[in-house]
Amino acid sequence: MATNIVKGSGRFIKKRLRDFAGDYAIVLVLILLALVVSVIQPKFFSVQNFRNILNQISVVGILSCGMTFVILTGCIDLSVGSMISLAGIVSVTLLDRTGGVPSIFFTVILGALIGLVTGLIIGGINGRMGESFMVTYGMQSILAALALIVSGSLFMMVTVSKGIYVEIGKGLNPIYIFIMLVVLCQFLISKTRFGRNIMFMGSNPTAARLSGINVRLNTVIVFLLAGMISALSGVILASRVMSANPQAGSGYELDAIASCVVGGISMRGGVGSFINTLIGVAVIGMLGNALNLMGVGTYMQMIIRGTVIAAAVTLDLYNKNRRQMGGL
């Protein structure tokens, strides 16, 4: 009997180790990469370098929080990159006329309204990944065109030298905002009825609807939140570089999606947390920084980043199938 207990314990430990390795394989590989890079480039673990990493990931990190809400419901939002561009242009345009606080406020409200429209469309058709992909792809084109029209296809410089608009993107303030947003969003997702509802929606929308959850309303709220957060990201980016570019957000939506997936957010919805998002953003940021320190060329970096993202999606599917089979 003792032998059976030992064997059972051994199988349990092996299963837990296999589950841990499956869930965090990407993170473990990149930690190993960080250790290797630190040997080749000792300054990788310097305070200044980590400050650089934090500055580089802050805008993508904030944007990824909005994307996390959307992905947890089993949807996707391709319009957030164009939202960044439009928000930067709008906030800089309003800055001279209204001042810093009103400029930020009205830009975030604009993001909320655009997110509201997107959510009403997707919620109205009971959309999931495929439908939200097409709707937000269309919205991406609309917002990108608006950014070019409002700016006249030109860069716009921030003309003020002090005030909240300048301070919001200065130093480590963006990373403080990112961390506070992660804490707030994690509280919403884990401690509130709204959070439990969207996790249930992501796992099984039909069952959620039959259990009395207003799936359409919650979908609208999720896209509204994503719009607000995306607009805030655009303001912070413009403040950080003291200018607005009508194409500044190009590609940011893919970085946000990659950060979520690498961190462990399931593309099928219903699995993950904002802690996962924080991990994913940090991993992507450290990977890019490590490759730069090692002198890896731009094209090779693109190949490596693409490989990491593809591996993360593959692991996501593997883990989902493993859970459905009871961990066998």
VENCOR-V965181 format. One record per residue. N is the residue number from 1. PHI is phi in whole degrees, -180 to 180 (none if undefined). NEAR is the number of other C-alpha atoms within 8 Angstrom. D_LAST is the distance of its C-alpha to the last C-alpha in Angstrom with 2 decimals. Layout:
# VENCOR-V965181
N	PHI	NEAR	D_LAST
N	PHI	NEAR	D_LAST
This chain:
# VENCOR-V965181
1	none	4	24.05
2	-60	5	24.19
3	-63	6	22.30
4	-65	7	19.43
5	-64	8	19.51
6	-63	8	19.52
7	-64	8	16.57
8	-63	8	14.62
9	-64	8	15.87
10	-63	8	14.99
11	-65	8	11.27
12	-64	8	11.51
13	-64	8	13.58
14	-62	8	11.50
15	-65	9	8.49
16	-64	8	11.37
17	-65	8	12.97
18	-66	8	10.20
19	-64	9	10.05
20	-63	9	13.83
21	-64	9	14.30
22	-68	9	12.45
23	-74	9	14.53
24	-123	9	17.71
25	-60	9	17.78
26	-61	10	20.92
27	-64	10	22.63
28	-63	9	22.07
29	-63	8	23.47
30	-75	10	26.41
31	-64	8	27.17
32	-62	8	27.46
33	-61	8	29.69
34	-61	11	31.80
35	-65	8	32.37
36	-65	8	33.46
37	-63	12	35.75
38	-64	11	37.27
39	-75	7	38.36
40	-74	7	39.88
41	-127	9	41.32
42	-56	9	41.98
43	-73	7	43.13
44	-59	11	39.59
45	-94	8	39.12
46	-80	8	42.62
47	-61	6	43.38
48	-62	6	45.13
49	-68	10	42.23
50	-67	10	39.79
51	-65	8	42.44
52	-62	8	42.52
53	-62	11	38.75
54	-60	11	39.03
55	-64	11	41.91
56	-71	8	40.09
57	-94	12	36.94
58	-60	11	38.74
59	-67	12	39.52
60	-62	12	36.15
61	-63	13	34.55
62	-63	14	36.67
63	-60	14	35.99
64	-66	14	32.22
65	-65	15	32.47
66	-64	13	33.87
67	-64	14	31.29
68	-62	13	28.48
69	-54	11	29.90
70	-66	14	29.98
71	-66	15	26.48
72	-63	18	24.99
73	-87	15	26.62
74	88	15	25.06
75	-115	14	28.37
76	-145	12	30.01
77	-134	12	33.56
78	-87	12	35.28
79	-89	13	38.66
80	-68	15	38.27
81	-65	14	39.66
82	-67	15	42.78
83	-63	17	43.02
84	-59	16	43.37
85	-60	18	46.21
86	-64	15	47.98
87	-63	15	47.64
88	-61	17	49.19
89	-63	15	52.07
90	-64	10	52.72
91	-65	13	52.66
92	-69	15	55.06
93	-63	9	57.30
94	-78	10	57.54
95	-57	11	57.93
96	-69	9	61.65
97	-90	6	62.46
98	-118	9	60.55
99	96	9	59.57
100	-65	10	56.23
101	-63	9	54.86
102	-60	9	55.76
103	-61	13	54.48
104	-65	12	51.02
105	-61	8	51.04
106	-66	9	52.09
107	-68	14	49.64
108	-66	14	46.67
109	-63	9	48.02
110	-60	10	48.30
111	-60	16	44.62
112	-65	13	43.79
113	-66	10	45.92
114	-65	10	44.35
115	-62	15	40.86
116	-62	13	42.16
117	-62	8	43.32
118	-61	14	40.03
119	-64	14	38.13
120	-63	11	40.57
121	-67	9	40.02
122	-69	15	36.20
123	-66	13	36.12
124	-65	8	38.77
125	-104	6	36.77
126	53	8	33.45
127	-73	11	32.21
128	-123	11	28.75
129	-59	10	27.74
130	-65	8	29.82
131	-66	9	32.86
132	-67	13	32.95
133	-59	12	32.75
134	-71	8	35.89
135	-63	11	37.79
136	-74	13	37.33
137	-65	11	38.13
138	-64	8	41.41
139	-65	11	41.98
140	-58	14	41.40
141	-65	10	44.30
142	-63	8	46.53
143	-68	12	46.09
144	-63	14	46.58
145	-66	8	49.78
146	-62	9	51.01
147	-61	15	50.56
148	-70	12	52.68
149	-68	8	55.28
150	-63	9	55.74
151	-88	11	56.05
152	67	6	58.09
153	64	9	55.50
154	-118	8	56.79
155	-67	9	55.51
156	-126	11	56.67
157	-88	8	57.57
158	-78	10	57.23
159	-95	5	60.86
160	-89	7	60.54
161	-115	5	60.26
162	-152	7	59.23
163	114	8	57.69
164	-64	8	54.24
165	-63	11	53.39
166	-72	13	53.97
167	-69	10	52.35
168	-64	11	49.06
169	-108	15	48.10
170	-91	10	49.80
171	58	6	48.28
172	-94	9	45.08
173	-56	10	45.68
174	-60	14	43.07
175	-73	11	40.35
176	-64	8	41.55
177	-63	9	41.26
178	-60	12	37.73
179	-64	8	36.62
180	-63	8	38.42
181	-67	10	36.86
182	-60	12	33.31
183	-63	9	34.17
184	-64	8	35.76
185	-67	10	33.01
186	-64	11	30.30
187	-62	9	32.44
188	-60	10	32.75
189	-77	12	29.06
190	-107	8	28.00
191	-120	8	31.12
192	-122	9	32.71
193	-65	6	32.31
194	-58	9	32.62
195	-63	11	29.59
196	-64	11	27.45
197	-65	11	28.78
198	-72	12	27.94
199	-67	14	24.35
200	-66	11	24.08
201	-58	17	25.93
202	-66	15	23.57
203	-74	12	20.47
204	-156	9	22.24
205	-62	10	25.97
206	-66	7	26.76
207	-65	8	25.54
208	-62	13	27.34
209	-66	11	30.47
210	-69	7	30.39
211	-83	6	30.02
212	103	6	33.28
213	-75	8	32.32
214	-80	7	34.88
215	-63	12	32.60
216	-64	10	35.63
217	-61	8	37.33
218	-66	11	34.33
219	-64	13	33.84
220	-61	15	37.53
221	-63	10	37.26
222	-62	11	34.34
223	-70	13	36.31
224	-63	16	39.44
225	-62	12	37.83
226	-63	17	36.53
227	-65	18	40.10
228	-62	14	41.66
229	-67	14	39.41
230	-63	16	39.94
231	-63	17	43.69
232	-61	13	43.66
233	-60	13	41.92
234	-64	15	44.73
235	-64	14	47.38
236	-65	12	45.94
237	-63	11	45.69
238	-63	15	49.29
239	-65	15	50.47
240	-66	10	48.81
241	-99	8	50.48
242	58	9	53.56
243	-164	12	53.46
244	-123	15	51.76
245	-117	12	50.68
246	-63	16	50.10
247	-123	10	47.20
248	-62	8	45.89
249	-90	14	42.53
250	-59	9	41.70
251	90	7	38.13
252	-65	10	37.28
253	-63	13	35.01
254	-72	8	32.78
255	-64	9	32.81
256	-66	14	31.80
257	-62	10	28.89
258	-61	10	27.77
259	-62	14	28.06
260	-64	16	25.90
261	-68	15	23.08
262	-62	16	23.26
263	-72	14	23.20
264	119	14	19.94
265	-76	16	21.39
266	-76	12	19.35
267	-68	10	21.66
268	-87	11	20.33
269	90	15	21.77
270	82	15	21.00
271	-131	11	19.01
272	132	9	21.01
273	-155	10	24.28
274	-75	12	27.59
275	-67	8	26.59
276	-59	12	24.07
277	-62	17	27.10
278	-59	11	29.24
279	-63	9	26.83
280	-62	15	26.60
281	-63	16	30.39
282	-64	9	30.97
283	-64	13	28.66
284	-62	10	30.40
285	-65	12	33.75
286	-67	10	33.20
287	-63	10	32.04
288	-62	9	35.19
289	-65	9	37.40
290	-63	11	36.08
291	-65	10	36.65
292	-65	9	40.15
293	-65	9	41.01
294	-82	9	39.96
295	75	6	42.25
296	-73	9	39.66
297	-67	7	41.33
298	-59	6	40.66
299	-66	6	39.27
300	-67	8	36.89
301	-61	11	35.74
302	-62	8	34.97
303	-64	8	32.87
304	-66	8	30.92
305	-61	8	30.42
306	-63	8	29.30
307	-64	8	26.78
308	-62	10	25.35
309	-66	11	25.15
310	-61	8	23.55
311	-65	9	20.90
312	-66	12	20.31
313	-64	11	19.97
314	-62	8	17.52
315	-65	10	15.32
316	-60	12	15.82
317	-65	8	14.61
318	-62	8	11.51
319	-66	10	10.71
320	-64	8	11.76
321	-65	8	9.60
322	-65	10	6.40
323	-66	8	8.03
324	-66	7	9.10
325	-92	7	5.97
326	79	6	5.58
327	79	8	3.80
328	-75	4	0.00
